[in-house]
Amino acid sequence: MAHFIQPGQRVVLKPNLLSPRPVSAGVTTHPEIIRQVAALCRPICGRVEVTDSPGVGTARTCASRIGLRDSDDLIVVNADDGVHLPSPEKGRQPLHLVRSLAGDTVVINLPKAKTHGQMVITAAVKNTFGAVMGLEKAQWHYRIGRDPMAFARLLLHIHQMVKPRLHILDGVIGMEGNGPGSGTLRQLGLLMASDNAHLMDLALCRLWGVEPMGVPTLRAAREIGLLPDIAQADIHGPFDECRVAPHWKTATPQVLGRLIGPSFMAPLMEKLLAARPSISAERCTMCLECCRQCAAGAMDPSSGRVVIDEAKCITCFCCQEMCPHSAIQIRTGPLARLLHLGGTQSL
């Protein structure tokens, strides 16, 4: 750890604290990993801060739910103080990031190995999106719109602003399928550490049998020259022994319609092929968390049940990600189901 931090530096751990769910849900970074990393840092820098900007609740409420409390090694801090930084694209609003994650601090990134509806996987790079303050995360989904590659480039820009010094991935128990909040837990027994988030995500895809260029953040990283060649990487540990079989189950890719046919057919093909959120009436409790998360205003509860307006929906899957009752899943269009199109595609 002394290679990454120096005496006197302020150290902040950034776990995945998606929402206040118990450890058994497998949604958040396991508290024991957070504790052990803090214990490794403390002899060098003193007490360590832990923070995140969850989709639901605060860092302290999420930490309390998983039994993580202040100790001699760590203190959990809510993400209440933000700083505005320039947007990556001219004319867009500035980014409002958690000050302690975008300032003069040493950030250690502690992601959880899970699938993601829009970005295919959520690991090292995607975890730094938690540096965006509060509900502004949903607003950025709305500003970007339906283009997953544009959102991936935004994630890369945020990641470069946060500049984590080290990444330690919690893959002891991962989440496949309808992740990152409602998927199926799967035993991996894996811990992974790297000083390069893109390389970590690439290696995870190799272990899972997921096509790396089907992951928008990896494709965007390759296009702008940030993705190292894994063949040149210095890898320690039983990498091949950690490969999963059968391959990892991913959420269905979001827009297949735009990949097939001429432009004038795009609206029809998107309707027949594209993946969209689908609400289970049996599981929905009308808690309306999906309505609070939807920046596009596509969730309508006025009829006594939540109905999704497909014309407004931007397929960001924030509703599916944050539903506390696993009532929302990703469903492809009828032609995609007929053709058995699903899993990870090479975009």
C-alpha positions in Angstrom: 0.0 0.0 0.0 3.0 2.3 0.6 3.5 2.3 -3.2 0.2 4.1 -3.6 -0.1 6.5 -0.7 2.4 8.6 1.3 2.3 9.7 4.9 0.1 12.8 5.4 -2.0 12.2 2.3 -5.8 12.2 2.6 -7.1 8.8 1.5 -10.8 8.2 0.4 -12.2 4.8 -0.3 -14.9 4.7 -3.0 -16.9 1.5 -2.7 -20.1 0.6 -4.6 -22.9 1.7 -2.3 -25.7 1.5 -4.8 -28.6 1.6 -2.3 -29.3 0.6 1.3 -29.5 -3.1 0.8 -28.2 -5.9 3.1 -24.9 -7.7 2.5 -26.9 -10.8 1.5 -28.3 -8.9 -1.6 -24.8 -8.8 -3.1 -25.4 -5.2 -4.4 -22.7 -3.3 -2.6 -19.0 -3.8 -2.0 -18.6 -6.2 0.9 -17.9 -4.4 4.2 -15.0 -6.7 5.1 -13.1 -5.7 2.0 -13.7 -2.0 2.9 -12.5 -2.6 6.4 -9.4 -4.5 5.4 -8.3 -1.9 2.8 -8.8 0.8 5.4 -6.7 -1.2 7.9 -3.9 -1.4 5.3 -4.0 2.3 4.7 -4.2 3.5 8.3 -0.6 2.9 9.4 0.5 5.2 6.6 -2.0 8.0 6.5 -4.1 7.8 9.7 -7.9 7.3 9.6 -9.4 6.7 6.2 -12.6 8.2 4.8 -15.2 6.1 3.0 -17.8 7.8 0.7 -20.1 7.4 -2.2 -23.1 9.2 -3.7 -25.7 6.3 -3.8 -28.7 6.3 -6.1 -30.9 5.9 -3.0 -30.1 7.1 0.5 -26.8 8.4 1.7 -23.3 6.8 2.2 -23.9 6.5 5.9 -27.4 4.9 5.5 -26.0 2.4 3.0 -23.0 1.7 5.1 -25.1 1.1 8.2 -27.3 -1.3 6.3 -24.2 -3.5 5.5 -22.9 -3.2 9.1 -20.1 -0.8 8.2 -19.6 1.8 11.0 -17.0 4.3 12.0 -14.0 2.8 13.7 -10.3 3.6 14.5 -9.5 2.7 10.9 -12.3 4.5 8.9 -15.0 7.1 9.0 -18.0 7.0 6.6 -18.7 10.5 5.2 -21.9 11.5 3.3 -21.3 13.1 -0.2 -22.8 16.5 0.8 -20.0 18.7 -0.6 -19.7 19.1 -4.3 -17.5 20.9 -6.8 -18.4 21.9 -10.4 -15.9 21.0 -13.1 -16.1 21.5 -16.9 -18.1 19.1 -18.9 -16.2 17.0 -21.5 -18.2 18.3 -24.3 -18.6 22.0 -25.4 -21.9 23.5 -24.5 -22.9 20.9 -21.9 -23.5 21.7 -18.3 -20.5 21.3 -15.9 -20.1 18.1 -13.9 -21.1 18.3 -10.2 -18.8 15.8 -8.5 -18.2 14.9 -4.8 -15.4 17.2 -3.7 -13.5 14.6 -1.8 -13.4 12.3 -4.9 -12.4 15.0 -7.3 -10.0 17.1 -5.3 -6.5 16.7 -4.0 -7.0 13.2 -2.4 -5.8 9.7 -3.0 -8.9 7.8 -4.1 -8.9 4.0 -3.8 -11.7 2.5 -6.0 -13.5 -0.6 -4.5 -15.9 -1.7 -7.2 -18.3 -4.7 -7.1 -18.3 -7.2 -10.0 -21.8 -7.0 -11.5 -23.6 -6.8 -14.8 -25.2 -3.5 -16.0 -28.2 -2.9 -18.2 -26.7 -0.2 -20.3 -22.9 -0.6 -19.9 -23.0 -4.4 -19.9 -20.6 -4.6 -16.8 -20.1 -2.4 -13.8 -16.6 -2.7 -12.4 -13.7 -0.3 -12.1 -14.6 2.5 -14.6 -18.3 2.5 -14.0 -17.9 2.6 -10.2 -16.5 6.2 -10.4 -19.8 7.4 -11.8 -20.7 7.4 -8.1 -18.7 10.6 -7.8 -21.5 12.5 -9.5 -23.7 14.2 -6.9 -27.1 12.7 -6.0 -29.8 12.7 -8.6 -27.5 14.5 -11.1 -26.6 11.0 -12.2 -30.1 10.5 -13.6 -30.0 13.9 -15.2 -26.8 13.1 -17.1 -28.5 9.9 -18.4 -31.2 12.2 -19.7 -28.8 14.8 -21.2 -26.9 12.1 -23.0 -30.0 10.4 -24.4 -30.0 6.9 -26.0 -26.5 6.7 -27.3 -24.5 4.3 -25.0 -21.2 5.3 -26.5 -21.8 8.9 -25.7 -22.5 7.9 -22.1 -19.4 5.7 -22.0 -17.3 8.6 -23.1 -18.8 10.6 -20.2 -17.9 7.8 -17.8 -14.3 7.9 -19.0 -14.1 11.6 -18.5 -15.4 11.3 -15.0 -13.0 8.5 -14.3 -10.1 10.7 -15.4 -11.3 13.5 -13.1 -11.5 11.1 -10.1 -8.1 9.6 -10.9 -8.2 6.6 -8.5 -4.7 5.5 -7.5 -5.6 1.9 -7.0 -8.6 -0.4 -7.9 -9.5 -3.5 -5.8 -12.4 -5.4 -7.2 -14.9 -7.4 -5.0 -15.5 -10.5 -7.1 -16.0 -12.9 -4.2 -19.6 -13.1 -5.0 -20.6 -11.4 -8.3 -24.0 -10.6 -9.8 -25.0 -11.8 -13.3 -28.2 -11.4 -15.3 -30.5 -8.6 -14.4 -27.8 -6.5 -12.6 -26.6 -4.3 -11.0 -29.4 -4.4 -8.4 -31.7 -7.3 -9.2 -29.5 -9.9 -10.8 -28.5 -13.4 -9.7 -25.7 -13.9 -7.3 -22.9 -16.2 -8.4 -19.9 -17.5 -6.5 -16.6 -16.3 -8.0 -14.1 -16.3 -5.1 -12.2 -13.6 -6.9 -10.3 -10.5 -5.7 -8.5 -8.4 -8.3 -6.3 -5.4 -7.9 -4.8 -3.1 -10.5 -3.5 0.4 -11.0 -5.4 0.6 -14.4 -9.2 0.5 -14.4 -9.5 -0.2 -18.1 -7.1 -3.1 -17.9 -9.1 -4.5 -14.8 -12.4 -4.3 -16.7 -10.8 -5.9 -19.8 -9.4 -8.8 -17.6 -12.8 -9.3 -16.0 -14.4 -9.6 -19.4 -11.8 -12.3 -20.3 -12.6 -14.2 -17.1 -16.3 -14.0 -17.7 -16.3 -14.9 -21.4 -17.8 -11.5 -22.3 -16.8 -9.8 -25.6 -14.7 -6.8 -24.5 -15.7 -4.6 -27.4 -19.4 -5.2 -26.5 -18.7 -3.2 -23.4 -19.1 0.5 -24.3 -16.6 1.9 -21.8 -13.9 -0.5 -23.1 -14.7 0.3 -26.8 -14.5 4.0 -26.0 -11.3 3.5 -24.1 -9.8 1.7 -27.1 -11.0 4.5 -29.5 -9.2 7.2 -27.6 -6.1 5.2 -26.8 -6.7 4.5 -23.1 -7.0 0.7 -23.3 -3.7 -1.2 -22.8 -2.9 -4.4 -24.6 -3.7 -7.2 -22.1 -1.0 -9.3 -23.8 1.6 -6.8 -22.5 0.1 -6.6 -19.0 2.0 -7.9 -16.0 -0.5 -10.3 -14.5 0.1 -12.1 -11.2 -2.0 -14.9 -9.8 -4.0 -17.9 -11.2 -5.8 -15.9 -14.0 -6.8 -18.9 -16.1 -8.1 -20.8 -13.1 -10.5 -17.9 -12.4 -12.3 -18.2 -15.7 -16.0 -19.0 -15.2 -17.9 -21.8 -16.9 -20.5 -21.5 -18.3 -19.9 -17.9 -19.4 -21.3 -15.0 -17.4 -24.9 -14.1 -18.0 -25.2 -10.4 -19.0 -28.2 -8.2 -19.3 -29.5 -7.9 -22.9 -27.8 -5.2 -25.0 -30.0 -2.1 -25.1 -30.3 -1.0 -28.7 -30.0 -3.6 -31.5 -32.4 -2.0 -33.9 -29.9 0.7 -35.0 -27.4 -2.0 -35.9 -29.5 -3.5 -38.7 -30.8 -2.1 -41.9 -30.9 1.4 -43.6 -31.6 4.5 -41.6 -35.2 4.9 -42.7 -36.0 1.5 -41.1 -34.4 2.4 -37.8 -37.6 3.3 -35.9 -39.2 0.0 -36.9 -36.1 -2.1 -36.3 -35.6 -0.5 -32.9 -39.2 -1.3 -31.9 -38.7 -4.9 -33.0 -35.3 -5.4 -31.6 -34.4 -2.9 -28.9 -34.3 -3.8 -25.2 -36.5 -1.8 -22.8 -37.4 -2.0 -19.2 -40.4 -4.1 -18.3 -42.3 -4.0 -15.1 -43.6 -7.1 -13.3 -47.0 -6.4 -11.9 -46.6 -9.2 -9.4 -43.4 -7.8 -7.9 -44.2 -4.1 -8.1 -45.2 -2.6 -4.7 -45.8 0.9 -6.1 -43.0 2.3 -4.0 -42.4 4.7 -6.9 -38.7 4.7 -6.6 -38.5 4.1 -10.4 -40.5 7.3 -10.9 -38.1 9.3 -8.7 -35.1 7.9 -10.6 -36.5 8.6 -14.1 -35.1 11.9 -15.3 -37.0 11.5 -18.6 -40.4 11.4 -16.9 -41.3 8.1 -18.7 -42.8 6.4 -15.6 -46.5 7.1 -15.1 -48.2 5.9 -11.9 -51.5 7.7 -12.5 -53.5 4.6 -13.4 -52.8 2.9 -10.1 -49.8 1.0 -11.6 -46.6 2.2 -13.2 -46.7 2.4 -17.0 -43.7 3.2 -19.1 -44.1 5.7 -21.9 -41.8 4.2 -24.6 -41.8 7.5 -26.5 -40.1 9.2 -23.5 -38.0 6.3 -22.3 -34.3 6.8 -23.1 -33.4 3.2 -22.1 -30.8 4.3 -19.5 -32.2 1.5 -17.2 -31.9 3.7 -14.1 -35.4 2.4 -13.1 -34.2 -1.2 -13.4 -31.0 -0.4 -11.6 -32.6 1.2 -8.6 -35.8 -0.9 -8.2 -35.6 -2.2 -4.6 -38.0 -5.1 -5.3 -36.5 -6.6 -8.5 -39.7 -5.7 -10.3 -38.1 -4.3 -13.4 -36.2 -6.4 -16.0 -34.8 -5.8 -19.4 -36.8 -7.2 -22.2 -35.9 -7.3 -25.9 -38.3 -6.6 -28.7 -40.3 -9.4 -30.3 -38.0 -10.0 -33.3 -35.0 -10.1 -31.0 -36.7 -12.8 -28.9 -37.7 -14.7 -32.1 -34.1 -14.6 -33.4 -32.7 -15.4 -29.9 -30.6 -12.2 -29.9 -29.3 -11.5 -26.4 -26.3 -11.7 -24.2 -23.3 -9.5 -25.1 -23.0 -8.4 -28.7 -20.0 -6.9 -30.4 -21.2 -3.3 -30.9 
